[in-house]
Amino acid sequence: MVETRYVEIPPPTGPLDLTRPHFVGICGAGMSALARLLAGRGAQVSGSDVNTGEVAAQLEAAGCRVRAGHDAANVAGASVVVWSSVIDAANPEIVAARAAGVAVAHRSHVMAQLVAEADRSVVVSGTHGKSTATAMLAVAVGHLNPSWAAGAAPVGSVNGQAGSGLLIAEGDESDRSVSLYRPDVAVVLNADDDHPETFSGTADVVGTLTDFAIQARTLVACADDAGAREVTDRVRSHGDTKVVTFGESADATVRLLSATPTVAGGSTVTVLDPRGVRVSWTVCSPGRPAVLTSLAAYAAGRVLGEAPQVLAAGLSGFAGVRRRMQLLGAVEGVRVVDSFAHHPAAIVADIAAARELTGGRVLVAFEPCGATRVRVLGERMGAALAAADEVVLLPVRDAVPTAAGAVSGQGIGHAAVSAGVRVHSVGGLDQAAGVLAALARPGDVVLTMGVGEVAGLGALLLEPSARPLAAA
């Protein structure tokens, strides 16, 4: 989740009737996964969204009924109407449901109920990497046919499924709803000063993730991240939750011994298992975040009782997640990689990961998202972008309206230039593609980075009918 409006999520009022759920905004990343999971369990799922397309078609194929646009008539017959934090309370479907006496529940209430009902459950949290870790773990224990739901889809697949009584789910911290979950295993990947529309800083994020972690039987946390270590220290002082750590730190329960880059652009990872044996697997994506995320999945799998070699084989077969350092293709020796990074820490990490792919330059096309985020973190975003060789800066995408109004990316650009990188400000994707075509040369990596329309830039660069890179 990138930026939500600040909302107060009311506590659950009791068990929800999930036989005929209706999702307002069903094509959203988290909502679509939850809808898919419920449909696979036999529920009659319906939903609506103003943005339909590939996701809507996939949901229809999974048995969901999807309507374009929001209309009060869409909630007829629903047993519960589900909303997320990007949905306005004045949405006609929410208003109609309340008027008709139909239960209205935040999506976290639904997930919390599913977690509570599961035979075993793992909820993955943290500021960065949740979707990847959730999908990695689901693939690593795929022989168990787990039920799972993530905020992004693995390459060539979808973002969740119904399966066995083991549930693996992504827990969203952006609206504090992660603290509603009571899993058997809580995973905390990291804790950073994200979501300024909700949190006052890193300490506030740490507090919410601690509230979540102390409710689990076991906490799996990164030993190398300062925020996650603070969560771990607080949980240990609580005394009731077992702690398993992972990372390069000497005291980590699952300790990283080496991560060697592969010719294909990933890494061969070797860890020291808690039982003293060395275990290795291959991670297909470049960069240290991908390595640490695989350690999180391995550590959680060990807590579930799975054998080291079974987990290693599963992790080696993981094909990556869409928009998470995903190689889209290459033209004339220029590789195009898609990145979801939108926080300064993630921007730095993904540019560093891109450098593992080439001895040439890294050109970044960045689309900032969220007015509040840009106001608070914009200068840091610009400084982070300076790790690239050239930056193409797209306009700020306003994820949700704010009382303070829209904001420009000018501060990001100024900060990037001050940090020593050349910035090319553009008005849209077509212009960005043209600038990149003029800049790129064989051996370069073009990194399309951000949350919104920039996701379509790679297709513009690689589309056979256009191929601007080839024309440069």
Protein Blocks (a to p, Z undefined) as FASTA:
>chain_A
ZZdcdddddddfbdcdfkbccdehklbmklmmmmmmmmmnopacddddfbgcjkmmmmmm
nopacdedjdfklmgoiabdcddfkbcfklmklmmmmmnopacddfklmmmmmmmmpmbd
cddedjehklmmmmmmmmmmmmnopadddfbdcehiafbdcddfbdcddddfklopmmmp
ccfbdcdfbdcdehkllmgbjklmmmmmmmmmmmpmbdcddfkbmklmmmmmmmmmnopa
ccddedjbfklmbacfbdcddfkopacdddddfkopacddddfbgcjklmmmmmmmmmmm
mmnopafklmmmmmmmpgbjehiapafbdeehiacdddfbfbfklmmmmmmmmmmmpcbd
cddddddehjklmmmmmmmmmmmmmmpmbdcddddddfbacfkbpadfklmmmmmmmnop
acdddfbfklmmmmmmmmpcghiacddedjklmmmmmmmmmomklommlmZZ
